[in-house]
Amino acid sequence: MKTEPDKWDEDFNPMELLISFGDVVESKAYKFYDDEETFVVSLDSVMDIAEGMVMDKFRHYLDASEEEQIQVMLGELATCGNFDEQCSLWRNWANCDKSGIDDEWILAVGRALMESGNYSPILHRIWITWRTINQGLYFGSSRDSSIPNHYYNEYRKMCYVSCLKRIERHPDDIYAMNCAAAIGGRTNMNRFGQNYFGNEAMIERAMMMPNRYHSADDDDEESEEE
């Protein structure tokens, strides 16, 4: 990573950076785990902790009426103590079965978070979630929908640069490395991917926002299994 992020331009070869960065992540990672499974579990644990740090604020949103929920959420975001808390609250907001009517606001706040240039260990989840909501709301989920990957990649680069700046200041931050690798290594949104009935936004939506698909029937099935 000899080229500083601020000096990137259109001629910079992103694949060379991604390959070299992957080598760095792999070499650094060996210091933190005895086996791959343990390391992956530790990453997942950090993600869960990061997304669960503001549940008291999120419950205020859950308890709000439909007419007041936007005002309540914006107020809670304004009172967050730091950027990590804002990202955590945003992720819970997006991954909620009552927030579908808030999608325009969710996208606007998501853009503001990414444009801030700040880093969070769940920044990759912010970008992927924002991308799939944007695709579904404005461009559609069918295979013949327009997919503006150039627009999505503008925000990918913002997030990637935020991660790299964090790594420059904290060269042993394996979680920042993982976040950057997840952002840089994510493929563009495809028309023909894992989804047989539409573009990949539907797959990413189910993966990043499972609570939007969770129903009372799911709870009943879990109770029966227990």
C-alpha positions as CSV (number, residue, x, y, z in Angstrom):
1,M,0.0,0.0,0.0
2,K,2.6,2.5,-1.1
3,T,0.1,4.7,-2.7
4,E,-1.8,6.8,-0.2
5,P,-5.6,6.6,-0.6
6,D,-5.9,10.4,-1.2
7,K,-3.7,10.0,-4.3
8,W,-5.9,7.3,-6.0
9,D,-7.2,8.2,-9.4
10,E,-9.0,6.6,-12.3
11,D,-5.8,5.0,-13.6
12,F,-5.0,3.2,-10.3
13,N,-5.3,-0.6,-10.6
14,P,-7.8,-1.7,-7.9
15,M,-7.1,-5.4,-8.5
16,E,-3.4,-5.0,-7.7
17,L,-4.3,-3.2,-4.5
18,L,-6.9,-5.8,-3.6
19,I,-4.5,-8.7,-4.1
20,S,-1.7,-7.1,-2.1
21,F,-4.2,-6.1,0.6
22,G,-5.5,-9.6,0.8
23,D,-1.9,-10.8,1.4
24,V,-1.5,-8.3,4.3
25,V,-4.8,-9.4,5.9
26,E,-3.9,-13.1,5.7
27,S,-0.4,-12.6,7.1
28,K,-1.7,-10.4,10.0
29,A,-4.5,-12.7,10.8
30,Y,-2.3,-15.6,11.8
31,K,-1.3,-13.7,14.9
32,F,-4.9,-13.7,16.2
33,Y,-6.2,-17.2,15.9
34,D,-5.2,-20.9,16.2
35,D,-7.6,-22.1,13.5
36,E,-9.7,-20.4,10.9
37,E,-13.0,-21.4,12.5
38,T,-12.2,-19.7,15.7
39,F,-11.1,-16.5,13.9
40,V,-14.3,-16.3,11.9
41,V,-16.4,-16.7,15.0
42,S,-14.4,-13.9,16.7
43,L,-15.2,-11.6,13.7
44,D,-18.9,-12.5,13.8
45,S,-18.9,-11.8,17.6
46,V,-17.5,-8.3,17.1
47,M,-20.1,-7.6,14.4
48,D,-22.9,-8.8,16.8
49,I,-21.6,-6.6,19.6
50,A,-21.2,-3.6,17.3
51,E,-24.8,-3.9,16.1
52,G,-26.2,-4.5,19.6
53,M,-24.7,-1.5,21.4
54,V,-27.7,0.9,21.2
55,M,-30.6,-1.4,21.8
56,D,-32.1,1.0,24.3
57,K,-32.3,3.7,21.7
58,F,-33.7,1.3,19.1
59,R,-36.5,0.2,21.4
60,H,-37.7,3.8,21.6
61,Y,-38.1,3.6,17.8
62,L,-39.9,0.2,18.1
63,D,-42.3,1.6,20.6
64,A,-43.1,4.7,18.5
65,S,-46.3,5.0,16.5
66,E,-46.1,5.0,12.7
67,E,-46.7,8.8,12.6
68,E,-43.8,9.5,15.1
69,Q,-41.2,6.8,14.2
70,I,-39.1,9.0,11.8
71,Q,-38.9,11.8,14.3
72,V,-38.0,9.4,17.1
73,M,-35.3,7.7,15.0
74,L,-33.7,11.0,13.9
75,G,-33.7,12.2,17.5
76,E,-32.0,9.1,18.7
77,L,-29.4,9.3,16.0
78,A,-28.6,12.9,17.0
79,T,-28.0,11.9,20.6
80,C,-25.6,9.0,19.8
81,G,-22.3,9.4,21.5
82,N,-20.1,8.5,18.6
83,F,-20.0,7.2,15.0
84,D,-20.1,3.6,16.0
85,E,-23.3,4.1,17.9
86,Q,-24.9,5.8,14.9
87,C,-23.8,3.0,12.6
88,S,-25.2,0.4,15.0
89,L,-28.5,2.3,15.3
90,W,-28.8,2.7,11.5
91,R,-28.2,-1.0,10.9
92,N,-31.0,-2.0,13.4
93,W,-33.2,0.6,11.8
94,A,-32.7,-0.9,8.4
95,N,-33.0,-4.4,9.6
96,C,-36.5,-4.0,11.1
97,D,-39.9,-5.2,9.9
98,K,-41.5,-1.8,10.5
99,S,-39.0,0.3,8.8
100,G,-39.9,-0.4,5.2
101,I,-41.9,2.8,5.0
102,D,-38.8,4.7,6.1
103,D,-36.5,3.6,3.3
104,E,-36.0,7.1,1.8
105,W,-34.9,8.4,5.2
106,I,-32.8,5.3,5.7
107,L,-31.0,5.9,2.4
108,A,-30.4,9.5,3.2
109,V,-28.9,8.8,6.6
110,G,-26.8,6.0,5.2
111,R,-25.3,8.3,2.6
112,A,-24.4,10.8,5.3
113,L,-22.7,8.1,7.4
114,M,-20.6,7.0,4.4
115,E,-19.8,10.5,3.2
116,S,-18.6,11.5,6.7
117,G,-15.3,9.7,6.1
118,N,-15.5,8.0,9.5
119,Y,-14.7,4.4,10.2
120,S,-16.7,1.7,11.9
121,P,-16.1,-2.1,12.0
122,I,-19.5,-2.5,10.4
123,L,-19.0,0.0,7.6
124,H,-19.1,-2.8,5.0
125,R,-22.6,-3.8,6.3
126,I,-23.7,-0.1,6.0
127,W,-22.6,0.0,2.4
128,I,-24.1,-3.4,1.3
129,T,-27.4,-2.7,3.1
130,W,-27.6,0.8,1.6
131,R,-26.9,-0.6,-1.9
132,T,-29.6,-3.2,-1.8
133,I,-32.2,-0.8,-0.3
134,N,-31.4,1.8,-3.0
135,Q,-31.6,-0.8,-5.8
136,G,-35.0,-2.1,-4.6
137,L,-36.5,1.3,-4.0
138,Y,-35.4,3.2,-7.1
139,F,-34.3,0.7,-9.7
140,G,-36.1,-2.6,-9.1
141,S,-35.3,-6.2,-8.4
142,S,-36.0,-7.8,-11.8
143,R,-33.3,-9.0,-14.1
144,D,-34.0,-6.2,-16.6
145,S,-33.8,-3.5,-14.0
146,S,-31.2,-0.7,-14.3
147,I,-28.2,-1.4,-12.0
148,P,-26.1,1.7,-11.5
149,N,-22.9,0.0,-10.2
150,H,-20.9,3.1,-11.0
151,Y,-23.0,5.0,-8.4
152,Y,-22.7,2.2,-5.8
153,N,-19.0,2.1,-6.4
154,E,-18.5,5.7,-5.6
155,Y,-19.7,5.0,-2.1
156,R,-17.7,1.7,-2.0
157,K,-14.6,3.8,-2.6
158,M,-15.5,6.3,0.2
159,C,-15.9,3.4,2.6
160,Y,-12.7,1.7,1.4
161,V,-10.7,4.9,1.9
162,S,-12.2,5.3,5.4
163,C,-11.0,1.8,6.3
164,L,-7.5,2.3,4.8
165,K,-7.1,5.5,6.8
166,R,-8.0,3.7,9.9
167,I,-5.4,1.0,9.1
168,E,-2.7,3.6,8.5
169,R,-3.3,4.9,12.0
170,H,-3.7,1.4,13.5
171,P,-1.7,-1.1,11.4
172,D,-2.7,-4.0,13.6
173,D,-6.4,-3.5,13.5
174,I,-7.5,-6.8,12.0
175,Y,-11.2,-5.8,12.1
176,A,-10.5,-2.8,10.0
177,M,-8.7,-5.0,7.6
178,N,-11.6,-7.4,7.4
179,C,-14.0,-4.5,6.8
180,A,-11.8,-3.2,4.0
181,A,-11.5,-6.7,2.4
182,A,-15.3,-7.2,2.6
183,I,-15.9,-3.8,0.8
184,G,-13.2,-4.2,-1.8
185,G,-13.8,-7.9,-2.5
186,R,-17.6,-7.6,-2.9
187,T,-18.7,-8.1,-6.5
188,N,-20.8,-5.6,-8.4
189,M,-24.5,-6.2,-8.3
190,N,-25.4,-8.7,-11.0
191,R,-28.5,-9.5,-13.0
192,F,-27.9,-13.2,-13.2
193,G,-26.4,-14.4,-10.0
194,Q,-27.7,-16.6,-7.2
195,N,-31.3,-15.4,-7.6
196,Y,-33.3,-17.3,-10.3
197,F,-36.1,-14.7,-10.3
198,G,-34.4,-11.4,-10.2
199,N,-31.1,-9.5,-9.7
200,E,-28.9,-10.0,-6.7
201,A,-30.4,-7.2,-4.7
202,M,-33.0,-9.6,-3.5
203,I,-30.4,-12.0,-2.2
204,E,-28.5,-9.2,-0.4
205,R,-31.7,-7.8,1.0
206,A,-32.5,-11.2,2.6
207,M,-28.9,-11.6,3.9
208,M,-28.5,-8.1,5.3
209,M,-32.1,-7.5,6.6
210,P,-33.5,-10.8,7.7
211,N,-35.8,-9.2,10.3
212,R,-37.8,-7.7,7.4
213,Y,-38.7,-11.2,6.4
214,H,-39.3,-12.6,9.9
215,S,-42.9,-13.3,10.7
216,A,-45.1,-14.5,13.5
217,D,-45.2,-17.9,11.7
218,D,-41.5,-18.2,12.1
219,D,-41.9,-17.7,15.9
220,D,-44.6,-20.4,16.0
221,E,-42.3,-22.9,14.1
222,E,-39.4,-22.2,16.5
223,S,-41.7,-22.8,19.5
224,E,-42.9,-26.1,18.1
225,E,-39.3,-27.2,17.5
226,E,-38.4,-26.5,21.1
